[in-house]
Amino acid sequence: MKKAFVSLFAALVVLAAQAQKPEGLFINSKAPEFKLKDQRGVDVSLKELRKKGPVVLLFYRGNWCPFCNRELKAFQDSLALIQAKGAQVVAITPETEEGIDSTVKKTGAIFPILRDEDMKVASNYQVAFQVDDRTLNRYKVGGIDLLKQNAQKVAMLPVPAVYVINREGSVTFRYFDENYRNRVSVKEILKNIN
C-alpha cells in the first residue's frame, strides 16, 4: 500500500512539473551564459558580447511565424539606433539552418541569429515549452511540420521573449508574453538600454 502511494505521488509530481508553464527570467536575474553558432557558422558567446556593451536578446519561434518575422524586421530596421546606444542584438531560435536562412531572407537580419538545437538555452532562460499534440497537429494541417522544421523528436518552442542584459550579465529589462501575437516595440527596448 505504501509503495502504491509513493508511486502515485511521484507520478503526480512528474505530471505537475510537465504542466508548468515557462515564466522567463526576471529583472536582476543573472543571465545564463551560452555559446552557439550564428547563421555564418561563427561561434557567438554571451560573455564576449557583454564585453562590448548591453545585449538585446530575442527568442523567436521560426521563419514560418509572421509575428516573429515582423519583430525581427523591426529590430533590423532599427539596428543603427540600438547600436548607437552601445548595444547589440542577437536572436535565438530552435529552427534548422535552412529555416534561419529563410528568416534572414524574409527579414534582412544582419545581426547574429543562433540555433538553439536542443533548446538548452531557451530552457535556461525559462522560455521553452513543449507543444501539445493538438497544436502540433493544427500546425501540420497548416503546412508547418514543427518536428521537421526544428529537427526535433519532441516539438519544443520558445515563448517569444526579449531581454536586455548588461555588461555584468544581469537582466535589466524583460518582455515575456505567452501570447505570440504580442511583441515589444523597439521604442520600448531603446528606452531600456542603459
C-alpha positions as CSV (number, residue, x, y, z in Angstrom):
1,M,0.0,0.0,0.0
2,K,2.8,2.4,0.9
3,K,4.6,1.6,-2.3
4,A,1.5,2.3,-4.4
5,F,1.0,5.7,-2.6
6,V,4.6,6.7,-3.2
7,S,4.4,5.7,-6.9
8,L,1.1,7.7,-7.3
9,F,2.7,10.7,-5.6
10,A,5.8,10.5,-7.8
11,A,3.6,10.3,-10.9
12,L,1.6,13.4,-9.8
13,V,4.8,15.3,-9.2
14,V,6.1,14.4,-12.7
15,L,2.8,15.5,-14.3
16,A,2.7,18.7,-12.3
17,A,6.3,19.5,-13.4
18,Q,5.4,18.8,-17.1
19,A,2.3,21.0,-16.8
20,Q,4.2,24.0,-15.5
21,K,4.3,26.9,-17.9
22,P,7.5,28.8,-18.5
23,E,7.7,32.2,-16.8
24,G,11.0,33.6,-18.1
25,L,13.8,35.3,-16.3
26,F,13.0,38.3,-14.1
27,I,14.7,41.6,-13.8
28,N,18.0,41.4,-11.9
29,S,18.3,37.7,-12.7
30,K,21.7,36.5,-13.8
31,A,21.5,35.8,-17.5
32,P,22.8,32.2,-18.2
33,E,25.9,32.1,-20.4
34,F,25.7,30.4,-23.8
35,K,27.8,29.8,-26.8
36,L,26.1,28.9,-30.1
37,K,26.9,29.2,-33.8
38,D,25.3,32.0,-35.9
39,Q,24.0,31.9,-39.4
40,R,27.5,32.3,-40.8
41,G,28.9,29.4,-38.7
42,V,30.7,31.8,-36.2
43,D,30.7,31.0,-32.5
44,V,28.8,33.6,-30.5
45,S,29.0,33.7,-26.7
46,L,27.1,35.9,-24.4
47,K,30.3,36.5,-22.4
48,E,32.1,38.0,-25.4
49,L,29.0,40.0,-26.5
50,R,28.7,41.6,-23.0
51,K,32.3,42.8,-23.2
52,K,31.2,45.2,-26.0
53,G,28.1,46.5,-24.1
54,P,24.5,45.6,-23.4
55,V,22.9,42.7,-25.3
56,V,19.3,42.7,-26.6
57,L,18.5,39.0,-26.7
58,L,15.4,37.9,-28.6
59,F,13.9,34.4,-28.6
60,Y,11.7,33.7,-31.7
61,R,9.7,30.7,-32.9
62,G,10.7,30.3,-36.6
63,N,10.6,31.7,-40.1
64,W,7.0,30.4,-40.5
65,C,5.8,32.8,-37.8
66,P,4.7,36.1,-39.4
67,F,4.8,37.8,-36.0
68,C,8.4,36.7,-35.5
69,N,9.4,38.0,-38.9
70,R,7.8,41.4,-38.3
71,E,9.6,41.7,-35.0
72,L,13.0,40.7,-36.4
73,K,12.5,43.1,-39.3
74,A,11.7,45.9,-36.9
75,F,14.9,45.2,-34.9
76,Q,16.8,45.1,-38.2
77,D,15.3,48.4,-39.4
78,S,16.3,50.0,-36.0
79,L,19.6,48.3,-35.6
80,A,21.6,51.5,-36.1
81,L,19.6,53.1,-33.2
82,I,20.2,50.2,-30.9
83,Q,23.9,50.1,-31.8
84,A,24.1,53.9,-31.2
85,K,23.3,53.1,-27.6
86,G,26.2,50.8,-27.5
87,A,24.1,47.6,-27.6
88,Q,24.0,44.7,-29.9
89,V,21.1,42.4,-31.0
90,V,21.2,38.6,-31.1
91,A,18.3,36.3,-31.8
92,I,17.9,32.6,-30.7
93,T,15.6,30.1,-32.4
94,P,15.1,26.3,-32.5
95,E,14.8,26.2,-36.3
96,T,17.4,24.5,-38.5
97,E,20.0,26.3,-40.6
98,E,17.6,26.2,-43.6
99,G,14.9,27.9,-41.5
100,I,17.4,30.5,-40.3
101,D,18.4,31.2,-43.9
102,S,14.8,31.7,-44.7
103,T,14.4,34.1,-41.8
104,V,17.4,36.1,-43.0
105,K,15.9,36.4,-46.5
106,K,12.5,37.5,-45.1
107,T,13.8,40.0,-42.6
108,G,17.1,41.2,-43.9
109,A,18.6,40.5,-40.5
110,I,22.4,41.0,-40.3
111,F,22.6,40.6,-36.5
112,P,23.6,37.1,-35.3
113,I,20.8,34.5,-35.3
114,L,21.7,31.5,-33.3
115,R,20.4,28.0,-33.5
116,D,19.4,26.5,-30.1
117,E,19.3,23.0,-31.4
118,D,18.5,21.2,-28.2
119,M,16.5,24.1,-26.6
120,K,19.1,24.2,-23.8
121,V,19.5,28.0,-23.9
122,A,15.7,28.5,-24.1
123,S,15.3,26.2,-21.1
124,N,17.9,28.0,-19.2
125,Y,16.1,31.3,-19.9
126,Q,12.8,29.6,-18.8
127,V,11.1,30.3,-22.1
128,A,11.0,26.8,-23.6
129,F,7.7,24.8,-23.7
130,Q,6.5,21.5,-25.2
131,V,4.0,22.0,-27.9
132,D,0.9,19.9,-27.2
133,D,-0.3,17.3,-29.7
134,R,-3.4,19.3,-30.7
135,T,-1.4,22.4,-31.6
136,L,1.2,20.3,-33.3
137,N,-1.5,18.7,-35.5
138,R,-3.1,22.1,-36.2
139,Y,0.3,23.4,-37.4
140,K,0.8,20.3,-39.5
141,V,-2.6,20.8,-41.2
142,G,-1.5,24.4,-41.9
143,G,1.7,23.1,-43.6
144,I,4.1,23.5,-40.7
145,D,5.8,20.3,-39.5
146,L,7.5,21.6,-36.3
147,L,9.3,18.3,-35.8
148,K,10.9,18.5,-39.2
149,Q,11.2,22.3,-39.2
150,N,13.3,22.2,-36.0
151,A,14.8,18.7,-36.4
152,Q,13.3,17.7,-33.0
153,K,11.9,14.4,-31.6
154,V,9.7,16.3,-29.2
155,A,8.2,19.6,-30.5
156,M,9.5,22.5,-28.4
157,L,9.2,26.2,-29.0
158,P,10.3,29.3,-27.0
159,V,7.8,31.8,-25.8
160,P,8.7,34.9,-27.8
161,A,10.7,36.9,-25.2
162,V,13.2,39.8,-25.2
163,Y,15.8,40.5,-22.6
164,V,18.3,43.4,-22.2
165,I,21.4,42.1,-20.5
166,N,24.0,44.5,-19.1
167,R,27.8,44.1,-19.1
168,E,27.7,42.4,-15.7
169,G,25.3,39.8,-17.0
170,S,22.2,40.9,-15.3
171,V,18.8,41.2,-16.9
172,T,17.8,44.9,-16.8
173,F,14.7,44.6,-19.0
174,R,12.4,41.7,-19.9
175,Y,9.5,41.3,-22.2
176,F,7.7,37.9,-21.8
177,D,4.2,37.2,-23.2
178,E,2.8,33.8,-23.8
179,N,0.5,35.3,-26.5
180,Y,2.9,35.0,-29.5
181,R,0.9,37.8,-31.3
182,N,2.1,40.4,-28.7
183,R,5.5,41.8,-29.2
184,V,7.5,44.6,-27.5
185,S,8.3,47.7,-29.6
186,V,11.8,48.7,-30.5
187,K,11.0,52.1,-28.9
188,E,10.4,50.4,-25.6
189,I,13.7,48.5,-25.9
190,L,15.6,51.7,-26.7
191,K,14.2,53.3,-23.5
192,N,15.5,50.4,-21.5
193,I,19.1,50.1,-22.8
194,N,21.4,51.6,-20.2
